[in-house]
Amino acid sequence: MSSGVIRVAFLGPEGSFCHQAALQQFSKISNSHKIQYCPQTSIANCFSSIDSKNVNYSVIPFENSTNGLVAFTYDLLRNHFFKTSLNVKSSNNNRNSPNFEVIGEQYVSIHHNLLSTASSLGSITKIYSHPQVWSQCSNFFGSGKLSPTVVKVDSSSTSRAAQLVTEDIKNGITTTAAICSVTASEIYGLKPILTNIEDDNNNTTRFLVLADKDEKSYLNEIIKETEKNDLEKNPSKPYVTLVGITVHNENTGVLCDVLSYFKQYNINLSTINTRPSQLVKWQYIFFIEFWGNPRDEHVVKCLDSIKKISEDLKILGSFARDDMYYDNKVDVNDTML
Ligand SMILES: O=C(O)C(=O)C[C@]1(C(=O)O)C=C[C@@H](O)C=C1
């Protein structure tokens, strides 16, 4: 890794929403530091590039306000932080202790656009987009504007979808379309034929920022410094911590006991999601985010108590809550029309 340059992985190519999240996070320090953005072809590569120390940071999609958790990401967090039958088989012992941790979050407003050079909506034969997008645009797909035979084709990202349409055009195919951002439409030189086709105009995706945890040098200090400045400006700015917990299935009420510790220590939860543990069939990892910092005494006590009654507990990281979290107004009058 070349020194002095901060390398940031994101789900590429350029123009993806993940790219936007990376720009939001790192533009804060782009005046004082050279940032090199490193597009990856999959979310899995965003993880492997940071775990193998090819980059200093990686930005990954985590959840969407319309369709919830990004399962690919949760499963990759599981595969890196927990022992699973997959990594036991490959005897990859490194797997429960990755070289990175979660240090930040970014919120991106997701507005979807349909790009195509087809002569009409009805003549589109194929639409490319990231699989997370289909259910964010379900009203559009149910509107009857498209041919009933149109085929949805998964692409690795929304910007890759736009790229695929440009490749089709070069090959003389003009009946394909992509659903992607306005930025992607500008980069790939294709005009949207429909804009804002998402069901909910408040559609937002939350991204996590992963950082190389061994790199105790200036890189993490920069982020800590910007956080420190934020916290100085607003000392009550809350912290959020993400943990993963597995419990012994056969113990009745054990999850209830885990949750009651959070209550006992007055710690408020912000999300809870489960994914199969991939170690024992029908066992799950509970991914929990709570308001608090693992350095706070009451958080330490709470997690210590939980550790005693759970099979495994991993702290995936903690970060200052981003201000955009609070931008969650829903216009009820709008939804009642
Ligand atoms: O394809 C992109 O542009 C991405 O950044 C990925 C991703 C996701 O995985 O959720 C990000 C935001 C949208 O929700 C759709 C796709």
The ligand as a Gaussian input file, in Angstrom:
#p B3LYP/6-31G(d) Opt

LIG

0 1
 O      -25.813000      -0.843000      -6.897000
 C      -25.503000       0.184000      -6.260000
 O      -25.496000       1.304000      -6.782000
 C      -25.153000       0.034000      -4.857000
 O      -24.496000       0.897000      -4.311000
 C      -25.731000      -1.153000      -4.106000
 C      -27.097000      -0.917000      -3.531000
 C      -27.445000      -2.004000      -2.447000
 O      -26.807000      -3.027000      -2.363000
 O      -28.420000      -1.767000      -1.711000
 C      -27.134000       0.400000      -2.878000
 C      -28.214000       1.186000      -2.873000
 C      -29.493000       0.781000      -3.492000
 O      -30.299000       0.311000      -2.425000
 C      -29.291000      -0.306000      -4.463000
 C      -28.155000      -1.021000      -4.545000

